[in-house]
Amino acid sequence: MAEIILKGVRNFALYGVDLAIHSRETLAIVGLTGAGKTTLIKAIAGLVPYKGTILMDDRDMRTIPIRKRRIGYLPQDLYLFPHMTVFSNLTYGLKGKDLSPEEVRHRGEEVMTLMGITHLADRYPANLSGGEKQRVALARALAPYPEVLLLDEPFSSLDVKTAKYLRLEFRRIVHELALTTVFITHNLTEAEEMGDRLAILDKGVILRTGNFHDIFIRPDHPLVSEFLGSYTILSCRYSQSIGNGLARIDTGRLTLLVPDEGKPIRKVAIASRHVYLSREKPPGPDVNRFLGTVEEMVYEGSLKRVVINISGEHVLAEVLRGEEALHDLKIGASVYVILRLRHLKVL
C-alpha cells in the first residue's frame, strides 16, 4: 500500500509541512479548530492548491490525475446524495472506472457486507441514523478500491456511545484492508484509539509526531505541552503488580491502583473530564479517592477548570458551570476527588 511524503507543503493555511505517512499505518492528525487539519488532507486529496511537494510512493501527486490517485475521502459533512438510495450512493464513485454493471453490483454488495449495511441498500439518507450514515459514507469511500483513506473528523456529530463503537469498527476495517489512513480530529481520546502514530498540528505547522505514549512523556514543545494540558500526568516512583490486571503505584505523594499491562510503569495520565469531584464524601470503597484543596479555577465557556492540590500533587478537573452540587466551589475549599480506574492511562 501507498506511502505519502509531504515536503515543505504550504498554502493559505499550511506553513511548510514536512510529514511522512507510512504504508499501511493510521496517522491521527490532532489539532484545535483552525489548525489546518482539513486543509492538509484536502491537499493530499488534490482538492486545494499548495506549494511544495506531496509524493505517493515516490511519485509527485501533481503528475497523477485525481481520479487515478486511489484515494478515498470521507469529509466531515458526509455529503450523501439525498435523492439516491444507499446502494446508489456508495457505488456512485465507481462510475468511469471501466467496470461492467455486474462488477459495480458485486463491489457494492462487497462493501455493504464489509460495513454491515446490506439491509440498508434501498433506504434513502433521510431514513438513516447518524451511525448508519457514517457507515454508508465510509463504504462509499472504500468502494473504488483506494490505497489511501482520508477521514475528516468522522465522529464529531455522533453521540459518545455510537462514536466509540464506530471508532473500533473503523480501526478494525482499515487494518483488515491494510490501508494507509489519515484520521484528523481535535479529540485526543479518538486519536489514541484510532492512530498508530499521532501528529500534533498547530496553525499550519507540525509540532510533534510519535506514538501516544512518547508524546505524553516527551512533548518536546511548549505548545504540545499546552495542548496536553487537559490531562493530569503523575510520575510513578514505585509499582507492584497485585493481580487481576491491577498494579499499585506510588507517586511519592499518592498511592493509586492502575491497570496493569505487564510493562514497566513510568507515568499515569487521566483526562480532566474523567476526574470526579464531590463536596461530600462519596459512598463506596476508598480506591483512588482523596481529599484535596481547590487551588485554582478558570472559566472556559460552559466549563470551569479546577486545579486541586492533593498532598502536593496537582490534579486538573472539569466542572460544568450549571452543575449544582459544585456551583459554589471556591479557592481554598475542600473537595473529594475520585480518579476513575477505568480512565487511568498507563504510560
C-alpha positions as CSV (number, residue, x, y, z in Angstrom):
1,M,0.0,0.0,0.0
2,A,1.0,3.6,-0.5
3,E,3.4,5.8,1.4
4,I,2.7,9.5,1.4
5,I,5.5,12.1,1.9
6,L,4.9,15.8,2.3
7,K,7.9,18.2,1.9
8,G,7.5,21.9,2.6
9,V,3.8,21.9,1.8
10,R,2.3,25.4,2.3
11,N,-0.7,27.5,1.2
12,F,-3.2,29.8,2.8
13,A,-3.4,27.6,6.0
14,L,-0.2,25.5,5.9
15,Y,3.3,26.8,6.6
16,G,5.9,24.3,5.5
17,V,4.5,20.9,6.5
18,D,7.1,18.1,6.4
19,L,5.4,14.7,7.2
20,A,5.8,11.0,6.4
21,I,2.7,8.8,6.4
22,H,3.9,5.2,6.3
23,S,2.4,2.5,4.3
24,R,-0.5,0.7,6.0
25,E,-0.4,2.9,9.1
26,T,-3.1,5.1,10.5
27,L,-1.8,8.5,11.3
28,A,-4.0,10.7,13.5
29,I,-3.5,14.4,13.0
30,V,-4.6,16.2,16.1
31,G,-5.2,20.0,16.5
32,L,-7.6,22.6,17.6
33,T,-10.2,24.2,15.3
34,G,-8.4,26.3,12.7
35,A,-5.1,24.4,13.0
36,G,-5.2,23.5,9.2
37,K,-6.2,19.8,9.6
38,T,-8.9,19.7,6.9
39,T,-6.7,21.8,4.5
40,L,-3.9,19.3,5.0
41,I,-5.9,16.3,3.9
42,K,-7.5,18.2,1.1
43,A,-4.1,19.0,-0.2
44,I,-3.3,15.3,-0.1
45,A,-6.5,14.6,-2.0
46,G,-5.7,17.3,-4.6
47,L,-8.7,19.4,-3.6
48,V,-6.8,22.6,-2.7
49,P,-3.8,24.3,-4.2
50,Y,-0.4,24.1,-2.5
51,K,3.3,24.8,-2.9
52,G,5.9,22.2,-2.0
53,T,5.8,18.5,-2.8
54,I,3.5,15.6,-2.0
55,L,4.7,12.2,-3.0
56,M,2.8,9.0,-3.3
57,D,5.2,6.1,-3.5
58,D,7.9,8.5,-4.7
59,R,5.7,9.9,-7.4
60,D,4.7,13.5,-7.4
61,M,1.0,13.7,-6.8
62,R,0.7,16.5,-9.4
63,T,1.6,14.0,-12.1
64,I,-1.3,11.7,-11.1
65,P,-4.8,12.7,-12.2
66,I,-7.2,13.0,-9.3
67,R,-9.4,10.2,-10.5
68,K,-6.4,7.8,-10.6
69,R,-4.9,8.6,-7.2
70,R,-6.6,5.7,-5.5
71,I,-7.6,7.9,-2.5
72,G,-10.8,7.5,-0.6
73,Y,-12.0,10.7,1.2
74,L,-14.6,10.8,4.0
75,P,-15.5,14.5,4.6
76,Q,-16.9,15.7,8.0
77,D,-20.2,16.6,6.5
78,L,-20.5,13.2,4.6
79,Y,-22.4,14.7,1.6
80,L,-24.6,11.7,0.9
81,F,-26.9,12.4,-2.0
82,P,-30.4,12.7,-0.6
83,H,-32.2,11.6,-3.8
84,M,-30.2,8.3,-4.1
85,T,-30.5,5.1,-2.2
86,V,-27.7,3.7,0.0
87,F,-26.6,1.4,-2.8
88,S,-26.6,4.2,-5.4
89,N,-24.7,6.5,-3.0
90,L,-21.9,4.0,-2.4
91,T,-21.5,2.9,-6.0
92,Y,-21.5,6.5,-7.4
93,G,-17.7,6.7,-7.2
94,L,-17.4,3.6,-9.4
95,K,-18.7,5.5,-12.4
96,G,-16.0,6.0,-15.0
97,K,-13.9,3.1,-13.6
98,D,-14.4,0.9,-16.7
99,L,-16.4,-1.6,-14.7
100,S,-19.4,-3.5,-16.1
101,P,-22.8,-3.2,-14.3
102,E,-22.2,-6.7,-12.9
103,E,-18.9,-5.6,-11.5
104,V,-20.4,-2.5,-10.0
105,R,-23.1,-4.5,-8.3
106,H,-20.6,-7.0,-7.0
107,R,-18.4,-4.3,-5.5
108,G,-21.4,-2.5,-4.0
109,E,-22.5,-5.7,-2.3
110,E,-19.0,-6.4,-1.2
111,V,-18.5,-3.1,0.7
112,M,-22.1,-3.3,2.1
113,T,-21.2,-6.7,3.6
114,L,-17.9,-5.4,4.9
115,M,-19.7,-2.5,6.7
116,G,-22.7,-4.5,7.8
117,I,-25.2,-2.4,5.9
118,T,-26.7,-4.8,3.4
119,H,-30.1,-4.3,5.0
120,L,-30.0,-0.6,4.2
121,A,-29.4,-0.9,0.4
122,D,-32.8,0.5,-0.6
123,R,-33.1,3.2,2.0
124,Y,-32.5,6.9,1.5
125,P,-30.2,9.0,3.7
126,A,-33.1,10.8,5.4
127,N,-34.2,7.4,6.8
128,L,-30.8,6.6,8.4
129,S,-29.4,7.1,11.9
130,G,-26.2,9.1,12.3
131,G,-24.2,5.9,12.8
132,E,-25.8,4.3,9.7
133,K,-25.0,7.4,7.6
134,Q,-21.4,7.2,8.8
135,R,-21.1,3.6,7.7
136,V,-22.6,4.4,4.3
137,A,-20.2,7.3,3.8
138,L,-17.2,5.1,4.6
139,A,-18.5,2.3,2.3
140,R,-18.7,4.9,-0.5
141,A,-15.1,6.0,0.2
142,L,-14.0,2.3,0.2
143,A,-15.9,1.2,-2.9
144,P,-13.3,2.4,-5.6
145,Y,-10.6,0.2,-4.0
146,P,-8.5,3.0,-2.5
147,E,-4.9,2.6,-1.3
148,V,-5.1,5.7,0.9
149,L,-8.1,6.7,3.1
150,L,-8.6,10.2,4.4
151,L,-11.0,10.7,7.3
152,D,-12.1,14.2,8.4
153,E,-13.4,14.2,12.0
154,P,-16.0,11.5,11.0
155,F,-17.4,11.1,14.6
156,S,-17.8,14.7,15.7
157,S,-21.6,14.7,15.2
158,L,-22.3,11.3,16.9
159,D,-23.2,10.6,20.5
160,V,-20.4,9.2,22.7
161,K,-21.5,5.6,22.7
162,T,-22.0,5.4,18.9
163,A,-18.7,7.2,18.2
164,K,-16.8,4.8,20.5
165,Y,-18.3,1.8,18.8
166,L,-17.6,3.1,15.3
167,R,-14.0,4.1,16.1
168,L,-13.3,0.5,17.0
169,E,-15.1,-0.7,13.8
170,F,-13.3,1.7,11.6
171,R,-9.9,0.8,13.0
172,R,-10.6,-2.9,12.5
173,I,-11.6,-2.3,8.9
174,V,-8.7,-0.1,7.9
175,H,-6.3,-2.6,9.4
176,E,-8.1,-5.5,7.8
177,L,-7.8,-3.8,4.4
178,A,-4.2,-2.7,5.1
179,L,-5.0,0.9,4.1
180,T,-2.7,3.9,4.6
181,T,-5.1,6.1,6.6
182,V,-5.0,9.7,7.7
183,F,-7.5,10.5,10.5
184,I,-8.0,14.0,11.7
185,T,-9.5,15.0,15.0
186,H,-9.4,17.6,17.8
187,N,-10.0,14.8,20.3
188,L,-7.0,13.1,22.0
189,T,-9.1,10.1,23.0
190,E,-10.1,9.5,19.4
191,A,-6.5,10.0,18.3
192,E,-5.2,7.5,20.7
193,E,-7.8,4.9,19.8
194,M,-7.5,5.3,16.0
195,G,-3.9,6.2,15.4
196,D,-0.8,4.1,15.2
197,R,1.0,7.4,15.4
198,L,0.0,11.0,16.2
199,A,1.0,14.3,14.6
200,I,0.2,17.5,16.5
201,L,-0.7,20.3,14.1
202,D,-1.0,24.0,15.3
203,K,-1.6,26.9,13.0
204,G,-0.4,25.1,9.9
205,V,2.8,23.7,11.4
206,I,3.5,20.1,12.6
207,L,4.8,20.4,16.2
208,R,5.4,16.8,17.1
209,T,5.0,13.3,15.7
210,G,5.2,10.0,17.5
211,N,3.1,7.4,19.3
212,F,0.7,8.4,22.1
213,H,3.0,7.4,24.9
214,D,6.1,9.1,23.5
215,I,4.3,12.4,23.0
216,F,2.9,12.3,26.6
217,I,6.2,11.5,28.1
218,R,8.3,13.8,25.9
219,P,6.1,16.7,24.4
220,D,9.4,18.4,23.3
221,H,7.5,21.6,22.5
222,P,5.7,24.1,24.9
223,L,2.6,24.3,22.6
224,V,2.4,20.5,22.7
225,S,2.5,20.5,26.5
226,E,-0.2,23.2,26.4
227,F,-2.3,21.1,24.1
228,L,-2.0,18.1,26.5
229,G,-2.8,20.4,29.4
230,S,-6.3,18.9,29.8
231,Y,-4.6,15.8,31.3
232,T,-3.1,15.3,34.7
233,I,0.2,13.3,34.4
234,L,1.6,11.7,37.5
235,S,5.1,10.2,37.7
236,C,5.5,6.7,39.1
237,R,8.3,6.1,41.7
238,Y,7.3,2.6,42.5
239,S,4.9,0.0,41.2
240,Q,3.8,-3.5,42.2
241,S,1.5,-5.9,40.3
242,I,-1.2,-7.1,42.6
243,G,-3.0,-9.5,40.2
244,N,-6.4,-9.3,38.4
245,G,-5.0,-6.9,35.9
246,L,-4.1,-4.3,38.5
247,A,-1.0,-2.6,39.9
248,R,-0.4,-0.4,42.9
249,I,1.8,2.6,42.2
250,D,3.4,5.3,44.5
251,T,3.9,8.8,43.1
252,G,5.8,9.9,46.1
253,R,2.7,11.6,47.4
254,L,-0.2,9.4,46.4
255,T,-0.9,5.7,46.2
256,L,-3.1,4.6,43.3
257,L,-4.5,1.4,41.8
258,V,-4.0,1.4,38.0
259,P,-4.4,-1.0,35.1
260,D,-1.5,-3.5,34.9
261,E,-0.4,-4.1,31.3
262,G,2.6,-6.2,32.3
263,K,5.0,-3.4,31.3
264,P,7.1,-1.0,33.4
265,I,5.0,1.9,34.6
266,R,6.7,5.4,34.2
267,K,3.7,7.7,34.3
268,V,-0.1,7.6,34.7
269,A,-2.4,10.1,32.9
270,I,-6.1,10.9,33.3
271,A,-8.2,13.4,31.3
272,S,-9.7,16.2,33.3
273,R,-13.2,15.2,32.2
274,H,-12.8,11.8,33.9
275,V,-11.9,13.3,37.3
276,Y,-14.9,13.2,39.6
277,L,-15.4,15.9,42.3
278,S,-17.8,15.9,45.3
279,R,-18.3,18.2,48.3
280,E,-19.5,15.2,50.3
281,K,-17.5,12.0,50.8
282,P,-18.7,9.6,48.1
283,P,-20.0,6.2,49.1
284,G,-18.1,3.0,48.2
285,P,-14.6,1.8,48.7
286,D,-11.7,4.3,49.1
287,V,-10.0,3.3,45.9
288,N,-8.3,6.2,44.2
289,R,-10.4,8.6,46.4
290,F,-8.7,11.6,48.0
291,L,-9.5,14.8,49.9
292,G,-7.9,17.8,48.3
293,T,-8.0,21.6,48.3
294,V,-9.0,23.8,45.4
295,E,-6.1,26.0,44.3
296,E,-7.2,27.5,41.0
297,M,-10.4,27.9,38.9
298,V,-10.5,29.1,35.3
299,Y,-13.7,29.6,33.3
300,E,-13.7,28.5,29.6
301,G,-17.1,28.8,28.0
302,S,-19.5,26.4,29.7
303,L,-16.7,24.7,31.6
304,K,-14.9,25.5,34.8
305,R,-11.4,24.1,35.0
306,V,-10.4,23.3,38.6
307,V,-6.9,22.6,39.9
308,I,-6.9,20.5,43.2
309,N,-3.9,20.0,45.4
310,I,-3.9,16.5,46.9
311,S,-0.9,16.1,49.2
312,G,1.2,18.1,46.9
313,E,0.1,16.5,43.6
314,H,-1.9,18.8,41.4
315,V,-4.9,17.3,39.6
316,L,-7.0,19.0,36.9
317,A,-10.7,18.5,36.7
318,E,-13.6,20.0,34.7
319,V,-16.9,21.1,36.1
320,L,-19.9,22.3,34.1
321,R,-21.0,25.8,35.1
322,G,-24.5,24.6,35.8
323,E,-23.5,21.7,38.0
324,E,-25.5,22.5,41.1
325,A,-23.6,20.4,43.6
326,L,-20.4,22.3,42.8
327,H,-21.8,25.7,41.9
328,D,-20.3,27.4,45.0
329,L,-16.9,25.8,44.7
330,K,-14.3,28.4,45.8
331,I,-10.5,28.6,46.0
332,G,-9.4,27.1,49.3
333,A,-12.4,24.8,49.6
334,S,-12.0,21.1,50.5
335,V,-13.3,18.7,47.9
336,Y,-13.2,14.9,47.4
337,V,-11.6,13.6,44.2
338,I,-12.0,10.3,42.5
339,L,-9.5,9.2,39.8
340,R,-11.6,6.7,37.9
341,L,-9.6,3.5,37.5
342,R,-11.0,2.6,34.0
343,H,-9.9,6.0,32.7
344,L,-6.3,6.0,34.0
345,K,-3.8,5.6,31.2
346,V,-0.6,3.8,32.0
347,L,2.5,5.2,30.2
